[in-house]
Amino acid sequence: MASKAAPRGKNEPEPRPIIVKKIIADGHGGHHGGAWKVAYADFVTAMMAFFLLLWILGATTEKQRKGIADYFTPTLVEMRQKSAGANGPFGGDALNAKENYPHKAAQTGSRGITIPRDATGGMQEGAGDKSADRKRFESLKRTLIRKMQRDPGLKRLLKNVRFTETREGLRIDLVDEADFAMFNLATADLLPDARRLMTEVAAVIAAVPNDVIVRGHTDALPYAAGRTTNNWTLSTLRAEATRQALHAAGVPERRFARIEGVSDREPYVPGDRYDPRNRRMSITLGWARLGHAQPMATAPATR
């Protein structure tokens, strides 16, 4: 016999009903989850990276692409230490110091790329032993200065000749100033003093085997409206006129590696693109390629 429920007390509240809620899955939850969103986001990111890569390949030069590739190349860089018999702050380095790399060809084990410290701040293009190039460049510089000092007509132009060691090699800048110009205004016609200067430069660079790069520069002064010539074409025409003058003065045709006009994009005075010194011709003797260096020819007798 079932027992009866106990009677509710006078102050006891009424019992609450028990509600049971049943949820029946309809089988479509997978389509409304978040996993596909993560996969789609990864796909969109990969596509964006792919199109960015295509844009970089199309918008950069070969030299710039090489620099980008080198930046992302995993490389263990080790600097020379305790070389040339010293362990001071500079490791005993000198331009002609003997190499003392931690890993040599006969050793095995962990290897890395060892980059020697250089006076110009890093690895150079066409890297090899530059000591021979530096010696011939220094000799060339002294020879050119001595020849110009002995010529009264060219001595006053010494201030217009600048020597700079760059990543490409030794650059000789022939610089315009307010009282000196190498070309007639807005033309590629060499003036007599400039042609004499080109002849002296050709005489000394013809005595070395290095490649020659000629680069024309202008200032940022624009041309008058309606003219078809601009600073790009003018700088290129002047570079070609310089090449012709050097070739006529004895530099072999095979020595010329590049002839370029860069307009006002590489100013000599970056703070003032209208400065007349930005109008110049750069004649660069490139570093000798490793394994292709030739013996230095006999320098012509100075006057």
Buried (B, 14 or more C-beta within 10 A) or exposed (E): EEEEEEEEEEEEEEEEEEEEEEEEEEEEEEEEEEEEEEEEEEEEEEEEEEEEEEEEEEEEEEEEEEEEEEEEEEEEEEEBEEBBEEEEEEBBBEEEBEEBEBBEEEEEEEEEEBBBBBEEEEEBEBBBBBEEBBEBBEBBBEBBBEBBEEBEEBEEBEEBBBBEBBBBBBBBBBBBBEEBBBBEEBEBBBEEBBBBBBBBBBBBBBBBBBBBBBBBBBBBEEEEEEEEEEBBBBBBBBBBBBBBBBBEBEBEEEBBBBBBBBBBEBBBEEEEBEBBBBBBBBBBBBBBEEEEBEEBEEBEEEE
